[in-house]
Amino acid sequence: IMPDRVSFNILIHICARRGAAQTAAQLLDALISTSTPDSISFNTCISACQLSGDYRRALGLFWRMRRLNLPPDAHTFTALLTTCANARRWRLAESLHASMLAANIPPTLPTYNASLRALASGGQAPLALSRLRDMTRAGIAPSPA
């Protein structure tokens, strides 16, 4: 019996929870060679990069997802922004946030929080305050500390 997409997604999720980005990527490769991945497969694999801040791998997964015509969503960008925050790559996070808006993907509370963490990691208080204003204009209340 060959594992299906659901089986692979579960294994990738286990890797993501442990921060095992390399193993998650290997599982994604195996999934691609035997079945068809979905956005969940890629989002979960990108999430595996968060703990280590492996923004290069996360970005590579994002572009691979795009080449396979899988649409990113708010979960995709939240995982990317969180990875950028952990890697202290606020400029990349800003670029990704702009890409998300250009694709008409509305940010969620977790997306805004990840964006704010990325800006804070780079000491970008004025930009963070601007993002907080954007958040409240979008009708999203900041979460309590």
C-alpha positions in Angstrom: 0.0 0.0 0.0 1.4 3.4 -1.0 0.9 6.3 1.3 -1.4 9.0 0.0 -1.3 12.8 0.3 -3.0 12.7 3.7 -0.5 10.2 5.0 2.4 12.4 3.8 0.8 15.6 5.1 0.5 14.0 8.6 4.2 13.0 8.5 5.2 16.5 7.3 3.1 18.0 10.1 5.0 15.8 12.7 8.3 17.1 11.3 7.0 20.7 11.4 6.1 20.4 15.0 9.7 19.2 15.7 11.3 21.8 13.5 12.7 19.1 11.2 12.7 21.1 8.0 15.1 18.9 6.0 13.1 15.7 6.8 9.8 17.6 6.0 11.3 18.6 2.6 12.4 15.1 1.9 8.8 13.9 2.6 7.4 16.5 0.3 9.8 15.4 -2.4 8.5 11.8 -1.9 4.9 13.0 -2.0 5.6 14.9 -5.3 7.1 11.8 -6.8 4.2 9.5 -5.9 1.1 11.8 -5.8 -0.1 15.4 -6.0 0.7 17.8 -3.2 -1.7 20.5 -2.1 -1.3 23.8 -0.5 -1.5 22.1 2.9 1.5 20.0 2.0 3.6 23.1 1.2 2.3 25.3 4.0 3.1 22.6 6.5 6.6 22.1 5.1 7.2 25.8 5.1 6.0 25.8 8.8 8.8 23.3 9.5 11.3 26.0 8.7 9.9 28.3 11.4 11.8 27.0 14.4 15.2 27.1 12.7 14.5 30.3 10.9 15.5 28.6 7.6 14.1 31.3 5.4 16.0 30.2 2.3 14.4 26.8 2.4 11.0 28.3 3.2 11.3 30.7 0.3 12.4 27.9 -2.0 9.3 25.9 -1.0 7.1 28.9 -1.7 8.5 29.4 -5.2 8.2 25.6 -5.9 4.6 25.8 -4.7 4.0 28.6 -7.2 5.7 26.7 -10.1 3.2 23.8 -9.4 0.3 26.4 -9.7 -0.7 25.9 -6.1 -2.1 29.1 -4.7 -0.7 30.6 -1.6 -3.1 31.7 1.2 -2.8 33.5 4.5 -1.4 30.4 6.1 1.4 30.3 3.5 2.3 33.9 4.2 2.0 33.6 8.0 4.5 30.7 7.9 6.8 32.6 5.7 6.6 35.8 7.8 7.2 33.8 11.0 10.2 32.2 9.5 11.5 35.6 8.5 10.9 36.9 12.0 12.8 34.0 13.5 15.7 34.6 11.1 15.6 38.4 11.7 14.9 39.1 8.0 12.5 42.0 8.3 13.1 43.3 4.8 12.2 40.0 3.3 9.2 39.9 5.5 8.1 43.3 4.2 8.5 42.1 0.6 6.4 39.0 1.3 3.8 41.1 3.1 3.6 43.4 0.0 3.3 40.3 -2.3 0.5 39.0 -0.2 -1.4 42.2 -0.5 -0.7 42.4 -4.2 -2.2 38.9 -4.6 -5.4 40.2 -2.8 -4.8 37.8 0.1 -6.2 39.5 3.2 -3.9 39.3 6.2 -5.3 37.5 9.3 -4.5 38.2 12.9 -1.7 35.6 12.9 -0.3 37.1 9.7 -0.2 40.6 11.2 1.4 39.2 14.4 4.1 37.5 12.4 4.7 40.6 10.4 4.9 42.7 13.5 7.4 40.2 15.1 9.5 40.4 11.9 9.6 44.2 12.1 10.3 44.1 15.8 13.2 41.7 15.2 14.8 44.3 13.0 14.1 47.2 15.3 11.7 48.8 12.9 9.4 50.5 15.4 8.0 53.1 12.9 7.1 50.4 10.4 5.6 48.3 13.1 3.4 51.1 14.2 2.3 51.7 10.6 1.4 48.0 10.3 -0.5 48.1 13.6 -2.6 51.0 12.1 -3.2 49.0 8.9 -4.3 46.1 11.1 -6.9 48.3 13.0 -8.1 49.9 9.8 -8.7 46.3 8.5 -10.9 45.8 11.5 -8.6 43.3 13.2 -8.0 43.9 16.9 -4.5 43.3 18.2 -4.2 40.3 20.5 -3.4 40.9 24.1 0.2 40.5 25.1 
